[in-house]
Amino acid sequence: MSDEDAIEELIEAQERLEAKGWPPSLAKAALDEYSYVLELRNGSTITFSSARETANVEFVHLDTVDYFGDEKTRGIDVRLSDIVICADMES
């Protein structure tokens, strides 16, 4: 697979997740492990390293999560409709 094909495949994967209602930066987190932050409707802030789909399309699984100052290395599942802000952040 050429670099160009690989990039096109990543773009298509991100667009597929965005079509399912994922914010763009959350979709990027499914393809590029980095540092991300999101805020839930209740005001809670969660930092995480990557995201992935779950069998239940209403939820996303976040890996290596810091939630209320407690690191959950196995991750947590978050309801997509509860996410109000999501962004890349500096590591």
DSSP file (Angstrom, degrees, kcal/mol; ACC not computed):
  #  RESIDUE AA STRUCTURE BP1 BP2  ACC     N-H-->O    O-->H-N    N-H-->O    O-->H-N    TCO  KAPPA ALPHA  PHI   PSI    X-CA   Y-CA   Z-CA
    1    1 A M              0   0    0      0, 0.0     2,-0.0     0, 0.0     0, 0.0   0.000 360.0 360.0 360.0 129.8    0.0    0.0    0.0
    2    2 A S     >  -     0   0    0      1,-0.1     4,-2.4     4,-0.0     5,-0.2  -0.316 360.0-111.1 -75.0 162.4    1.4    3.4   -1.0
    3    3 A D  H  > S+     0   0    0      1,-0.2     4,-2.4     2,-0.2     5,-0.2   0.889 120.6  54.4 -59.4 -39.0    1.6    6.3    1.4
    4    4 A E  H  > S+     0   0    0      1,-0.2     4,-2.2     2,-0.2    -1,-0.2   0.902 108.8  47.3 -62.8 -42.0   -1.1    8.0   -0.6
    5    5 A D  H  > S+     0   0    0      2,-0.2     4,-2.3     1,-0.2    -1,-0.2   0.891 111.0  52.0 -65.8 -39.8   -3.4    5.0   -0.3
    6    6 A A  H  X S+     0   0    0     -4,-2.4     4,-2.0     2,-0.2    -2,-0.2   0.905 110.1  48.2 -63.7 -41.8   -2.8    4.8    3.4
    7    7 A I  H  X S+     0   0    0     -4,-2.4     4,-2.4     1,-0.2    -1,-0.2   0.923 111.0  50.7 -64.4 -43.9   -3.6    8.5    3.9
    8    8 A E  H  X S+     0   0    0     -4,-2.2     4,-2.3     1,-0.2    -2,-0.2   0.889 108.9  52.1 -60.9 -39.6   -6.8    8.1    1.8
    9    9 A E  H  X S+     0   0    0     -4,-2.3     4,-2.1     2,-0.2    -1,-0.2   0.898 109.8  48.8 -63.9 -41.1   -7.8    5.1    4.0
   10   10 A L  H  X S+     0   0    0     -4,-2.0     4,-2.5     2,-0.2    -2,-0.2   0.905 110.4  50.9 -64.8 -42.0   -7.3    7.1    7.2
   11   11 A I  H  X S+     0   0    0     -4,-2.4     4,-2.5     1,-0.2    -2,-0.2   0.920 110.9  48.6 -62.1 -43.9   -9.4   10.0    5.8
   12   12 A E  H  X S+     0   0    0     -4,-2.3     4,-2.0     2,-0.2    -1,-0.2   0.892 110.7  51.0 -63.7 -39.6  -12.2    7.6    4.8
   13   13 A A  H  X S+     0   0    0     -4,-2.1     4,-1.9     2,-0.2    -2,-0.2   0.911 111.5  47.6 -64.5 -42.1  -12.1    6.0    8.3
   14   14 A Q  H  X S+     0   0    0     -4,-2.5     4,-2.4     1,-0.2    -2,-0.2   0.920 111.4  50.2 -65.1 -43.1  -12.3    9.5   10.0
   15   15 A E  H  X S+     0   0    0     -4,-2.5     4,-2.0     1,-0.2    -1,-0.2   0.864 107.6  54.6 -63.3 -35.8  -15.2   10.5    7.7
   16   16 A R  H  X S+     0   0    0     -4,-2.0     4,-0.8     2,-0.2    -1,-0.2   0.918 110.5  45.4 -64.0 -43.4  -17.1    7.3    8.5
   17   17 A L  H ><>S+     0   0    0     -4,-1.9     5,-1.9     1,-0.2     3,-0.7   0.898 111.4  51.9 -67.8 -40.2  -16.8    8.0   12.2
   18   18 A E  H ><5S+     0   0    0     -4,-2.4     3,-1.7     1,-0.2    -1,-0.2   0.864 104.3  57.6 -63.6 -35.0  -17.9   11.6   11.8
   19   19 A A  H 3<5S+     0   0    0     -4,-2.0    -1,-0.2     1,-0.3    -2,-0.2   0.755 101.3  57.6 -66.1 -22.9  -20.9   10.5    9.8
   20   20 A K  T <<5S-     0   0    0     -4,-0.8    -1,-0.3    -3,-0.7    -2,-0.2   0.400 131.8 -93.3 -86.1   2.2  -21.9    8.4   12.9
   21   21 A G  T < 5S+     0   0    0     -3,-1.7    -3,-0.2     1,-0.3    -2,-0.1   0.523  76.8 145.0 101.0   6.4  -21.9   11.6   15.0
   22   22 A W      < -     0   0    0     -5,-1.9    -1,-0.3     1,-0.1    -2,-0.1  -0.596  54.9-114.3 -76.3 136.6  -18.4   11.6   16.3
   23   23 A P    >>  -     0   0    0      0, 0.0     4,-2.4     0, 0.0     3,-0.6  -0.396  32.9-110.2 -60.7 149.4  -16.7   15.1   16.7
   24   24 A P  H 3> S+     0   0    0      0, 0.0     4,-2.2     0, 0.0     5,-0.1   0.873 117.4  49.4 -53.3 -43.2  -13.8   15.4   14.3
   25   25 A S  H 3> S+     0   0    0     61,-0.3     4,-1.6     2,-0.2    62,-0.1   0.831 110.4  51.0 -69.5 -29.6  -11.1   15.4   17.0
   26   26 A L  H <> S+     0   0    0     -3,-0.6     4,-0.8     2,-0.2    -1,-0.2   0.896 109.6  50.0 -71.0 -40.2  -12.7   12.3   18.6
   27   27 A A  H >< S+     0   0    0     -4,-2.4     3,-0.8     1,-0.2     4,-0.4   0.898 109.1  52.7 -62.3 -39.4  -12.7   10.5   15.2
   28   28 A K  H >X S+     0   0    0     -4,-2.2     4,-2.0     1,-0.2     3,-1.6   0.879 101.5  60.5 -62.3 -37.6   -9.0   11.5   14.9
   29   29 A A  H 3< S+     0   0    0     -4,-1.6    22,-1.3     1,-0.3    -1,-0.2   0.745  98.0  58.9 -63.2 -23.2   -8.3    9.9   18.3
   30   30 A A  T << S+     0   0    0     -4,-0.8    -1,-0.3    -3,-0.8    -2,-0.2   0.671 117.7  31.2 -76.3 -16.4   -9.5    6.6   16.9
   31   31 A L  T <4 S+     0   0    0     -3,-1.6     2,-0.4    -4,-0.4    -2,-0.2   0.599 122.3  42.3-115.2 -17.1   -6.8    6.8   14.2
   32   32 A D  S  < S-     0   0    0     -4,-2.0     2,-0.2    -5,-0.1    -1,-0.2  -0.882  72.7-140.9-141.8 101.7   -3.9    8.7   15.9
   33   33 A E        +     0   0    0     -2,-0.4     2,-0.2    -3,-0.1    17,-0.2  -0.472  53.4 116.7 -65.8 127.3   -2.9    8.0   19.5
   34   34 A Y  S    S-     0   0    0     15,-2.2     2,-0.5    -2,-0.2    56,-0.1  -0.718  70.8 -57.2-162.1-155.7   -2.0   11.3   21.1
   35   35 A S        +     0   0    0     54,-0.5    54,-2.6    -2,-0.2     2,-0.3  -0.954  57.1 169.2-110.4 126.4   -3.3   13.5   24.0
   36   36 A Y  E     -AB  48  88A   0     12,-2.5    12,-2.2    -2,-0.5     2,-0.4  -0.898  16.9-159.4-132.5 159.6   -7.0   14.5   23.8
   37   37 A V  E     -AB  47  87A   0     50,-2.5    50,-2.6    -2,-0.3     2,-0.3  -0.996   9.0-179.6-139.1 144.5   -9.5   16.2   26.1
   38   38 A L  E     -AB  46  86A   0      8,-2.5     8,-2.9    -2,-0.4     2,-0.4  -0.977  16.9-142.4-140.0 158.5  -13.2   16.2   26.2
   39   39 A E  E     -AB  45  85A   0     46,-2.4    45,-2.8    -2,-0.3    46,-1.4  -0.969  16.9-141.7-120.6 136.4  -15.9   17.8   28.4
   40   40 A L  E >   - B   0  83A   0      4,-2.9     3,-2.4    -2,-0.4    43,-0.2  -0.500  30.9-103.5 -90.9 163.6  -19.2   16.1   29.2
   41   41 A R  T 3  S+     0   0    0     41,-2.5    42,-0.1     1,-0.3    -1,-0.1   0.798 121.4  58.6 -54.6 -32.0  -22.6   17.7   29.5
   42   42 A N  T 3  S-     0   0    0     40,-0.2    -1,-0.3     2,-0.1    40,-0.0   0.424 122.8-103.8 -82.4   3.4  -22.3   17.5   33.3
   43   43 A G  S <  S+     0   0    0     -3,-2.4    -2,-0.1     1,-0.3     2,-0.1   0.331  73.9 142.1  94.1  -7.3  -19.1   19.6   33.2
   44   44 A S        -     0   0    0     -5,-0.1    -4,-2.9     1,-0.0     2,-0.4  -0.422  40.6-145.0 -68.5 142.2  -16.7   16.7   33.8
   45   45 A T  E     -A   39   0A   0     -6,-0.2    23,-0.7    -2,-0.1     2,-0.4  -0.915  14.7-171.1-110.5 136.4  -13.4   16.9   31.9
   46   46 A I  E     -AC  38  67A   0     -8,-2.9    -8,-2.5    -2,-0.4     2,-0.4  -0.993   7.8-161.0-128.9 127.7  -11.7   13.7   30.7
   47   47 A T  E     +AC  37  66A   0     19,-1.9    19,-2.6    -2,-0.4     2,-0.3  -0.854  23.3 164.4-101.9 146.8   -8.2   13.4   29.1
   48   48 A F  E     -A   36   0A   0    -12,-2.2   -12,-2.5    -2,-0.4    16,-0.2  -0.965  39.9-137.0-156.4 166.7   -7.4   10.3   27.1
   49   49 A S  S    S-     0   0    0     14,-2.4   -15,-2.2     1,-0.3     2,-0.3   0.719  80.6  -3.9-104.7 -26.5   -4.9    8.9   24.6
   50   50 A S  E     -E   63   0B   0     13,-0.8    13,-2.7   -17,-0.2     2,-0.3  -0.984  56.3-144.0-161.3 165.4   -7.2    7.2   22.0
   51   51 A A  E     -E   62   0B   0    -22,-1.3     2,-0.3    -2,-0.3    11,-0.2  -0.940  13.7-177.2-134.2 154.5  -10.8    6.3   21.2
   52   52 A R  E     -E   61   0B   0      9,-2.1     9,-2.9    -2,-0.3   -21,-0.0  -0.995  31.0 -97.8-151.1 157.3  -12.5    3.3   19.6
   53   53 A E  E     -E   60   0B   0     -2,-0.3     2,-0.3     7,-0.2     7,-0.2  -0.315  33.6-152.1 -68.5 153.6  -15.9    2.2   18.6
   54   54 A T        -     0   0    0      5,-0.7     5,-0.1     2,-0.3    -1,-0.0  -0.757  32.6-103.8-117.3 169.8  -18.0   -0.1   20.8
   55   55 A A  S    S+     0   0    0     -2,-0.3     2,-0.8     1,-0.1    -1,-0.1   0.843 113.4  68.1 -62.3 -32.1  -20.6   -2.6   19.9
   56   56 A N  S >  S-     0   0    0      1,-0.1     3,-2.2     2,-0.0    -2,-0.3  -0.815  78.7-153.8 -89.8 110.1  -23.2   -0.1   21.1
   57   57 A V  T 3  S+     0   0    0     -2,-0.8    -1,-0.1     1,-0.3    23,-0.1   0.595  88.8  69.3 -64.4 -10.5  -23.0    2.8   18.6
   58   58 A E  T 3  S+     0   0    0     21,-0.1    22,-2.6    22,-0.1    23,-0.5   0.575  99.5  58.0 -80.7  -8.9  -24.2    5.2   21.3
   59   59 A F  E <   - F   0  79B   0     -3,-2.2    -5,-0.7    20,-0.3     2,-0.4  -0.825  62.4-156.9-122.9 158.1  -20.9    4.9   23.2
   60   60 A V  E     -EF  53  78B   0     18,-2.3    18,-2.8    -2,-0.3     2,-0.5  -0.980  19.8-132.0-128.2 143.6  -17.2    5.4   22.5
   61   61 A H  E     -EF  52  77B   0     -9,-2.9    -9,-2.1    -2,-0.4     2,-0.5  -0.867  19.0-159.1 -97.8 126.9  -14.4    3.7   24.5
   62   62 A L  E     -EF  51  76B   0     14,-3.3    14,-1.8    -2,-0.5     3,-0.3  -0.904   9.0-146.9-106.1 131.5  -11.6    6.0   25.6
   63   63 A D  E     +E   50   0B   0    -13,-2.7   -14,-2.4    -2,-0.5   -13,-0.8  -0.684  70.0   9.7-101.1 153.4   -8.2    4.5   26.5
   64   64 A T  S    S-     0   0    0      9,-0.7     2,-0.3    -2,-0.3     9,-0.2   0.952  88.3-172.9  43.4  72.1   -5.7    5.6   29.1
   65   65 A V  E     - D   0  72A   0      7,-2.1     7,-3.6    -3,-0.3     2,-0.6  -0.709  30.8-156.4-101.9 140.3   -8.1    8.0   30.7
   66   66 A D  E     +CD  47  71A   0    -19,-2.6   -19,-1.9    -2,-0.3     2,-0.5  -0.965  25.9 168.9-111.3 112.0   -7.6   10.6   33.5
   67   67 A Y  E >  S-CD  46  70A   0      3,-1.9     3,-1.2    -2,-0.6   -21,-0.1  -0.980  70.6 -12.7-129.8 116.8  -11.0   11.2   35.0
   68   68 A F  T 3  S-     0   0    0    -23,-0.7    -1,-0.1    -2,-0.5     3,-0.1   0.848 127.4 -58.6  57.5  37.0  -11.3   13.1   38.2
   69   69 A G  T 3  S+     0   0    0      1,-0.2     2,-0.6    -3,-0.0    -1,-0.2   0.562 115.5 114.1  74.9   8.0   -7.6   12.8   38.7
   70   70 A D  E <   -D   67   0A   0     -3,-1.2    -3,-1.9     2,-0.0     2,-0.4  -0.951  63.3-136.6-116.5 115.2   -7.7    9.0   38.7
   71   71 A E  E     -D   66   0A   0     -2,-0.6     2,-0.7    -5,-0.2    -5,-0.3  -0.563  13.2-166.1 -76.8 126.0   -6.0    7.3   35.7
   72   72 A K  E >   -D   65   0A   0     -7,-3.6    -7,-2.1    -2,-0.4     3,-1.5  -0.853   5.8-177.1-108.6  91.7   -8.0    4.4   34.3
   73   73 A T  T 3  S+     0   0    0     -2,-0.7    -9,-0.7     1,-0.3    -1,-0.1   0.725  82.4  53.8 -68.8 -20.6   -5.5    2.7   32.1
   74   74 A R  T 3  S-     0   0    0      1,-0.2    -1,-0.3   -11,-0.1    -2,-0.0   0.545 110.6-132.9 -88.7  -6.9   -8.0    0.2   30.8
   75   75 A G    <   -     0   0    0     -3,-1.5     2,-0.3   -10,-0.1   -12,-0.2  -0.129  11.0-106.1  90.3 177.5  -10.3    3.0   29.8
   76   76 A I  E     -F   62   0B   0    -14,-1.8   -14,-3.3    -3,-0.1     2,-0.4  -0.949  19.6-118.3-142.4 160.5  -14.0    3.9   30.1
   77   77 A D  E     -F   61   0B   0     -2,-0.3     2,-0.4   -16,-0.2   -16,-0.2  -0.885  29.1-168.6-103.7 134.9  -17.0    4.0   27.9
   78   78 A V  E     -F   60   0B   0    -18,-2.8   -18,-2.3    -2,-0.4     2,-0.4  -0.967  26.3-116.3-126.4 137.5  -18.7    7.4   27.3
   79   79 A R  E >   -F   59   0B   0     -2,-0.4     3,-1.8   -20,-0.2     4,-0.4  -0.597  21.8-141.0 -71.7 125.0  -22.1    8.1   25.7
   80   80 A L  G >  S+     0   0    0    -22,-2.6     3,-1.7    -2,-0.4    -1,-0.2   0.863  99.4  59.8 -55.3 -39.4  -21.5   10.2   22.6
   81   81 A S  G 3  S+     0   0    0    -23,-0.5    -1,-0.3     1,-0.3   -22,-0.1   0.649  98.7  59.8 -68.6 -13.2  -24.5   12.4   23.2
   82   82 A D  G <  S+     0   0    0     -3,-1.8   -41,-2.5   -42,-0.1     2,-0.5   0.526  82.2  98.8 -89.7  -6.6  -23.0   13.5   26.5
   83   83 A I  E <   +B   40   0A   0     -3,-1.7   -43,-0.2    -4,-0.4     3,-0.1  -0.706  38.1 165.5 -85.1 124.4  -19.8   14.9   24.8
   84   84 A V  E     +     0   0A   0    -45,-2.8     2,-0.3    -2,-0.5   -44,-0.2   0.697  67.2  21.3-108.4 -27.2  -20.0   18.7   24.4
   85   85 A I  E     +B   39   0A   0    -46,-1.4   -46,-2.4     2,-0.0    -1,-0.4  -0.998  59.6 173.2-142.5 139.5  -16.4   19.6   23.6
   86   86 A C  E     +B   38   0A   0     -2,-0.3     2,-0.3   -48,-0.2   -61,-0.3  -0.985  12.6 158.3-145.5 138.8  -13.5   17.5   22.3
   87   87 A A  E     -B   37   0A   0    -50,-2.6   -50,-2.5    -2,-0.3     2,-0.2  -0.996  42.0-104.6-155.9 155.6  -10.0   18.6   21.2
   88   88 A D  E     -B   36   0A   0     -2,-0.3     2,-0.3   -52,-0.2   -52,-0.3  -0.501  42.3-166.1 -68.3 151.5   -6.4   17.7   20.7
   89   89 A M        -     0   0    0    -54,-2.6   -54,-0.5    -2,-0.2     2,-0.2  -0.966  26.6 -93.6-138.9 160.9   -4.2   18.9   23.4
   90   90 A E              0   0    0     -2,-0.3   -56,-0.0     1,-0.1   -54,-0.0  -0.483 360.0 360.0 -72.8 141.9   -0.5   19.2   23.9
   91   91 A S              0   0    0     -2,-0.2    -1,-0.1   -56,-0.1   -55,-0.0   0.485 360.0 360.0 -77.3 360.0    1.2   16.3   25.5
